[in-house]
Amino acid sequence: MIAILGAGKMGEALLSGVLRAGRRPSELRATARREERGALLRERYGIEIVTNVEAAASASTLVLAVKPQDMGALLEEIGPHVPAGALVISMAAGITAGFIEGRLPDGVAVVRVMSNTPVLVDEAMSVISAGAHAGEEHLKLAEELLSPVGKVLRIPEALQDGATALSGSGPAYFYYLVEAMVDAGILLGMPRAAALEMVVQSAVGAAVMLRDSGEHPVLLREAVTSPGGTTIAAIRELERHGVRAAVLEAIEAARDRGRALAGG
């Protein structure tokens, strides 16, 4: 039995992906803060909606999908009811495996996950890390659960704050760039809808080429950059304005903010 505690947008996306991957509704349970939210999930997916304590006591795998600020209260509520052999998967940003382990029975396996919003379209980047009591079998279970909604990568927990900054927040950086490019198209006289369509398709095409070609991004960029051409003129301006350095500093700042939030 798999229970998803806190089935908001991310939790529901995972739930939906797991069902599409072949799990039966009878194998899943979920909890929701609001009664109407629970009723919607029950109607939409045919799963049982239970209390947090019922979920903790009955499931072999618990997915904690609540907000980071709600994690302490949730663990206090369910801690006495989690079986020693359960697997606990945390999707809360900044919450360490040690924080969770310290509020659960001794020996409970914890796997920490950082995913991102493309989980909603089955294109998530999920990075997972083992807690003190999690072994290979627990990591494999987490991978099986998360792989239907995107790619899964194992990293040491010490790199989780960096992963939060790089891929957890990563989609926002691309949306920001798309927004700027669309504004540039409007500046050049393009209708907004046309500019958006051109930029989005360029982004999709570039992403697929990066993923499927196996080429380094430098080589793909050079293939577009003709001597004395339009692209190198644009690249010169990006370099002159320090865009590369700004990206490095921005992601480092996101990492530092994640550490600060984790520290309370």
N, C-alpha and C positions, 0 to 999 in steps of 0.2 A: 504493500500500500504506500502510495506517495501522497503527501499532504503539502499543499502550498499555503503557507500562512501569510496573509496579507495580499490577496489577489487583486492588486491594482493593475495598471497598464502592463508593467513588466511581468508581473505574476500571471496575468491572464494570457499574455503572449506566449509565455512558456507553457502554460496549461494547454493552449490551443495547439502548439507545436508537438507536444507529447502525444496528444490525441491523434493528430494527423500521422504521427509516426507509427501508430498501430496499437497504442494502449487503449484499453477499454475504459469507459467512464466509471465502471465499478472499481477500477484500480486506483482511482484518484479521489481525493477530498480537497476541499479548500475552505479557507476562512475569509471573512470580509468584515470590515468594521461596521458598515451600515447594512441594515436588514434588506433594503431595496437592492443594494449591490449584490448581496448573496442570492436574492431571488432571480436577478438577471442572469447570473452565472449558472444557476441551477437550470433555468429555462434554456439558456443558450447551449450548454454542453452536457446536460443530463447528469451532472455530478452531484454528490452529496455535499451540502454546506454544513459545517459543524463548528463548534467552539474551538478556540485555541487549545484548551486542555484536552478535549476529545481527540483532536488531530494529533497532538503530541503523544497521547497514550496508545494510539492505534496504528500509527504509521511507522514503517521501517525506514523511510526516507522523508525527512522534513526539509522543506525549502523555505527559508526565512526571507520573505520578500518585502518586509516592512521598511519604512524609512529609518535611516540610521538613528535619529533621535528617539525612535520608538523601540529600539532593540532592547535596551535595558529593562524596560517594563515588561516586554514580551517574554524575555528569558526568565525574569522573576516569576511570571505567571506559569510558564510551562516547565521550568526546570525540574521540579519534583516529579513530573509525570513522564519525562523522556526515558525510554528504556535504555539500558547500558549499551545494547548492541545496535542502537539506531545510528544512521548517518544523517548529519545535519549539514545542509548546504546553505551558506549565507550569501545573499546577493546585496547586502548593505554596504555602501561605499564607506571606507575608512574604518570599519569595525574589524578588529583583528581576530584571528582564530583564538588567540589566548583569552581575549575578553569573553568570548562565547564559552570556551571550555571551562573557564573559571566559574561559570554560572549554571553548569550542567553536571550531571553525575560523572564521577571519575571514569575516564576511559572512553567517553563518547567521541566518535570520529567526527571531525569538523573539516569541511572543505570550503574555502573562501573563494568567491567568484566575483569578478567584475565584468559585467556585460554592458551593452549599450543599446540605444533605442532602435537600431535596425533589427532587433529581435522581433519587432512588429511585422517585418516583411521577410523573416527567415534569413536575414543576412547579418546577424549579430557577430561581433567579435567578443568571445567570452574567454577570459583568462582565469585559470584556476590554480589554487595553491593548497597544499596539504597542511592541515594542522598537526599538532604533536602526535595524535593517535590515529591519523588517517594513513592508510597504506595504499598499495597499488590497486587493490580491489575497490577501494572507495573512490579513488580518482577515476577508475574506469566507469563506475556507476554514474559519477558526475558527468563524465564525457558522454555517456549514452543518453543521459537526460537532456543535455544541452545541445548536442550535435544536430537534432532536427531543426533548430532555429538559427543555425549559423556555424561558424568555425570555432573550434576550441583549442586553446594553447595552454600548456602547463608552464608556470614560472615559479621561482621561489617567492615566498610571501614577502620578502624584503623588497621586491620589485612591484608590489601591488599598488603602492601610491603612484609610482611612475606609470603603471598601466592605466590607472584611473585618469591621469592627466593626458595620456597619449591616445588611448582608444575609447575609454569611457566618455570623456568629453570630446573626443575626436570628431564625431559627426558635426558638432557645432562649428568647428573651425572651417569645415568644408561649406556649410551653409553660409557662413560669413563671407567666404571667398566668392561663392556664387552670387550672393547679394551685391557684392562690390562689382563683379563683372557685369551683372545685369544693369547696374547703374551706369557703368561705362558704355554699354550698348545704347542706353537712353540718351546719354550725352552725345553719342555719335548719330543720333536721329532715329534709332530703331524704336518701333512700338514695343512696349514692355512685354507683351505676350510673346512676340517673336524673339526678343532678346533672351527671355527666360528659356524658351524652347531650345535655342541654339546653345546656351550655356549648359543646361541640364544634360542635353545629349552629348555634348563634348565631355562633360564630367563622367557620364556613364561609359562612353567609349574609351576614355583614358583609363578608367578603373579596370575595365575588362581587359584591356591590353596589358596593364600592369600585372593583373592576376594570371592571365593565361599565357603570356609570351615568355615569362621567366626572365625577361630582360631587366637590367638595372634601370631605375628611372632616369639616370643621367644619359644612358644610351637612347632611351625613347625620346627624351627632350632634345638631344642633339640631332635626332632624325628629323625633327620639325624645324630645326634652327639652321637655315641656309646662310651662307656668308653674305653679309651686307643686306640681309632681308628684314622682313617686318618683325619676325619673332625675336631676333637678337636685339632689335631696337627696344622692344618691350622688356626683355630680360635686363638690359642695361639700366632701365629706369627702376625695375624692381630691386636690383642690386644697389643702385644709387640711394634708394630710400631705405635700405637696410631691412628689407622684408625677411630675408633668411634669418638675420639676427633677432628680429622681432618674434619670429615663430619659435626659435629656441628659447628665448626668454619667457614667452607666454606660456609654453608648456612646462617650463621649470616652475613658473609661478603657480600654475595649477597643481603641480606636484606638492609644492610647499603648502598651499592652501588645504590640500587633502590631509596632509600631516597635521596641520593645526586643528582641523575639524575632528580628526581621530583622537587628538589629545584633549578634546573637550573645550 
